[in-house]
Amino acid sequence: MTQQSKFGIYLNTKEKKVRRVNSPYGIPTAKDWAYLTTEVNMTLLNIRKLAGEKKLVSQPDSIVWE
């Protein structure tokens, strides 16, 4: 996976926080972070919906921006 293909939205499944990554300096490395989507402009509402569909968290409505 190239650095540019790692850009997108990441979800910290433990803390229920999302991070928008559009720079190689922001790519998380910890195990708690899951790559959610390549769409860096996705709204929080759609992020919650996607995280729920992928069953990454039990309460998607508790997800917030980092």
Rosetta constraint file for C-alpha pairs under 8 A:
AtomPair CA 1 CA 5 HARMONIC 6.22 0.50
AtomPair CA 1 CA 6 HARMONIC 6.94 0.50
AtomPair CA 2 CA 6 HARMONIC 6.62 0.50
AtomPair CA 3 CA 7 HARMONIC 7.11 0.50
AtomPair CA 3 CA 24 HARMONIC 6.23 0.50
AtomPair CA 4 CA 22 HARMONIC 7.97 0.50
AtomPair CA 4 CA 23 HARMONIC 7.88 0.50
AtomPair CA 4 CA 24 HARMONIC 7.41 0.50
AtomPair CA 5 CA 38 HARMONIC 7.53 0.50
AtomPair CA 6 CA 27 HARMONIC 7.33 0.50
AtomPair CA 6 CA 38 HARMONIC 7.49 0.50
AtomPair CA 7 CA 20 HARMONIC 7.96 0.50
AtomPair CA 7 CA 21 HARMONIC 5.17 0.50
AtomPair CA 7 CA 22 HARMONIC 5.05 0.50
AtomPair CA 7 CA 23 HARMONIC 6.85 0.50
AtomPair CA 7 CA 24 HARMONIC 7.55 0.50
AtomPair CA 7 CA 27 HARMONIC 7.48 0.50
AtomPair CA 7 CA 38 HARMONIC 6.11 0.50
AtomPair CA 7 CA 40 HARMONIC 7.27 0.50
AtomPair CA 8 CA 20 HARMONIC 5.94 0.50
AtomPair CA 8 CA 21 HARMONIC 5.16 0.50
AtomPair CA 8 CA 22 HARMONIC 6.41 0.50
AtomPair CA 8 CA 35 HARMONIC 7.57 0.50
AtomPair CA 8 CA 36 HARMONIC 7.42 0.50
AtomPair CA 8 CA 37 HARMONIC 5.54 0.50
AtomPair CA 8 CA 38 HARMONIC 4.08 0.50
AtomPair CA 8 CA 39 HARMONIC 5.42 0.50
AtomPair CA 8 CA 40 HARMONIC 4.55 0.50
AtomPair CA 9 CA 18 HARMONIC 6.72 0.50
AtomPair CA 9 CA 19 HARMONIC 5.71 0.50
AtomPair CA 9 CA 20 HARMONIC 4.72 0.50
AtomPair CA 9 CA 21 HARMONIC 6.03 0.50
AtomPair CA 9 CA 35 HARMONIC 6.35 0.50
AtomPair CA 9 CA 36 HARMONIC 5.47 0.50
AtomPair CA 9 CA 37 HARMONIC 5.35 0.50
AtomPair CA 9 CA 38 HARMONIC 6.40 0.50
AtomPair CA 9 CA 39 HARMONIC 6.79 0.50
AtomPair CA 9 CA 40 HARMONIC 5.80 0.50
AtomPair CA 9 CA 42 HARMONIC 7.97 0.50
AtomPair CA 10 CA 18 HARMONIC 5.51 0.50
AtomPair CA 10 CA 19 HARMONIC 5.23 0.50
AtomPair CA 10 CA 20 HARMONIC 6.58 0.50
AtomPair CA 10 CA 21 HARMONIC 7.39 0.50
AtomPair CA 10 CA 28 HARMONIC 7.85 0.50
AtomPair CA 10 CA 33 HARMONIC 6.17 0.50
AtomPair CA 10 CA 34 HARMONIC 5.49 0.50
AtomPair CA 10 CA 35 HARMONIC 4.57 0.50
AtomPair CA 10 CA 36 HARMONIC 5.29 0.50
AtomPair CA 10 CA 37 HARMONIC 7.34 0.50
AtomPair CA 11 CA 16 HARMONIC 6.71 0.50
AtomPair CA 11 CA 17 HARMONIC 5.79 0.50
AtomPair CA 11 CA 18 HARMONIC 4.42 0.50
AtomPair CA 11 CA 19 HARMONIC 6.51 0.50
AtomPair CA 11 CA 33 HARMONIC 5.35 0.50
AtomPair CA 11 CA 34 HARMONIC 5.13 0.50
AtomPair CA 11 CA 35 HARMONIC 6.47 0.50
AtomPair CA 11 CA 36 HARMONIC 6.41 0.50
AtomPair CA 12 CA 16 HARMONIC 5.34 0.50
AtomPair CA 12 CA 17 HARMONIC 5.20 0.50
AtomPair CA 12 CA 18 HARMONIC 6.12 0.50
AtomPair CA 12 CA 32 HARMONIC 5.30 0.50
AtomPair CA 12 CA 33 HARMONIC 4.30 0.50
AtomPair CA 12 CA 34 HARMONIC 6.30 0.50
AtomPair CA 13 CA 17 HARMONIC 7.24 0.50
AtomPair CA 13 CA 32 HARMONIC 5.72 0.50
AtomPair CA 13 CA 33 HARMONIC 6.29 0.50
AtomPair CA 13 CA 34 HARMONIC 7.00 0.50
AtomPair CA 13 CA 56 HARMONIC 6.54 0.50
AtomPair CA 13 CA 57 HARMONIC 6.21 0.50
AtomPair CA 14 CA 32 HARMONIC 6.03 0.50
AtomPair CA 16 CA 57 HARMONIC 7.51 0.50
AtomPair CA 16 CA 62 HARMONIC 6.70 0.50
AtomPair CA 16 CA 63 HARMONIC 4.75 0.50
AtomPair CA 16 CA 64 HARMONIC 6.58 0.50
AtomPair CA 17 CA 63 HARMONIC 5.48 0.50
AtomPair CA 17 CA 64 HARMONIC 4.99 0.50
AtomPair CA 17 CA 65 HARMONIC 5.37 0.50
AtomPair CA 17 CA 66 HARMONIC 5.17 0.50
AtomPair CA 18 CA 63 HARMONIC 7.06 0.50
AtomPair CA 18 CA 64 HARMONIC 6.24 0.50
AtomPair CA 18 CA 65 HARMONIC 4.92 0.50
AtomPair CA 18 CA 66 HARMONIC 5.51 0.50
AtomPair CA 19 CA 65 HARMONIC 6.33 0.50
AtomPair CA 19 CA 66 HARMONIC 5.69 0.50
AtomPair CA 20 CA 40 HARMONIC 5.99 0.50
AtomPair CA 21 CA 26 HARMONIC 5.54 0.50
AtomPair CA 21 CA 27 HARMONIC 6.20 0.50
AtomPair CA 21 CA 40 HARMONIC 6.95 0.50
AtomPair CA 22 CA 26 HARMONIC 7.31 0.50
AtomPair CA 22 CA 40 HARMONIC 7.09 0.50
AtomPair CA 23 CA 27 HARMONIC 7.28 0.50
AtomPair CA 28 CA 33 HARMONIC 6.60 0.50
AtomPair CA 29 CA 33 HARMONIC 7.28 0.50
AtomPair CA 36 CA 50 HARMONIC 7.84 0.50
AtomPair CA 36 CA 51 HARMONIC 7.36 0.50
AtomPair CA 42 CA 46 HARMONIC 6.39 0.50
AtomPair CA 42 CA 47 HARMONIC 6.54 0.50
AtomPair CA 43 CA 47 HARMONIC 6.17 0.50
AtomPair CA 44 CA 48 HARMONIC 6.10 0.50
AtomPair CA 44 CA 64 HARMONIC 7.43 0.50
AtomPair CA 44 CA 65 HARMONIC 7.69 0.50
AtomPair CA 45 CA 49 HARMONIC 6.38 0.50
AtomPair CA 46 CA 50 HARMONIC 6.08 0.50
AtomPair CA 47 CA 51 HARMONIC 6.05 0.50
AtomPair CA 48 CA 52 HARMONIC 6.14 0.50
AtomPair CA 48 CA 60 HARMONIC 4.96 0.50
AtomPair CA 48 CA 61 HARMONIC 6.13 0.50
AtomPair CA 48 CA 63 HARMONIC 6.48 0.50
AtomPair CA 49 CA 53 HARMONIC 6.22 0.50
AtomPair CA 49 CA 60 HARMONIC 6.96 0.50
AtomPair CA 50 CA 54 HARMONIC 6.15 0.50
AtomPair CA 51 CA 55 HARMONIC 5.98 0.50
AtomPair CA 51 CA 56 HARMONIC 5.40 0.50
AtomPair CA 51 CA 57 HARMONIC 6.60 0.50
AtomPair CA 51 CA 60 HARMONIC 6.32 0.50
AtomPair CA 52 CA 56 HARMONIC 6.36 0.50
AtomPair CA 52 CA 57 HARMONIC 6.46 0.50
AtomPair CA 52 CA 58 HARMONIC 7.27 0.50
AtomPair CA 52 CA 59 HARMONIC 7.51 0.50
AtomPair CA 52 CA 60 HARMONIC 5.52 0.50
AtomPair CA 59 CA 63 HARMONIC 7.76 0.50
